[in-house]
Amino acid sequence: MRIVFVGTDDECVGFKLAGLETAVAEDEASFKTVASEIIADPEVAVLVVSEKFADAFDRELKRKLGKKALPAVVFVPSMDGATSKQSLKEFLASVLGIRLQ
């Protein structure tokens, strides 16, 4: 099983140094292409994505994931800093499907 990081060329350098396989995507169109190929690969267990491409991870990519457990998709802050406008509480509520108090 493999772990693959998808991000810009500059972001990939750090993940390569950490020993991860990387795939470069400079814009949303190239991200969708690269991510689709990685999701289809049965050897990939974890897909780590730069948060820069969080909005590009749309319904089409979610549909390709379906109800499969793998690959797990993890978003990490991009070099530009965190771009998520969602709080941790909102994120957990969307993942778990329940409201946390």
PyMOL commands that set and color helices and strands:
alter all, ss='L'
color gray80, all
select helices_A, chain A and resi 9-17+28-40+51-53+59-65+88-96
alter helices_A, ss='H'
color red, helices_A
select strands_A, chain A and resi 2-7+21-24+44-50+72-76
alter strands_A, ss='S'
color yellow, strands_A
deselect
rebuild
show_as cartoon
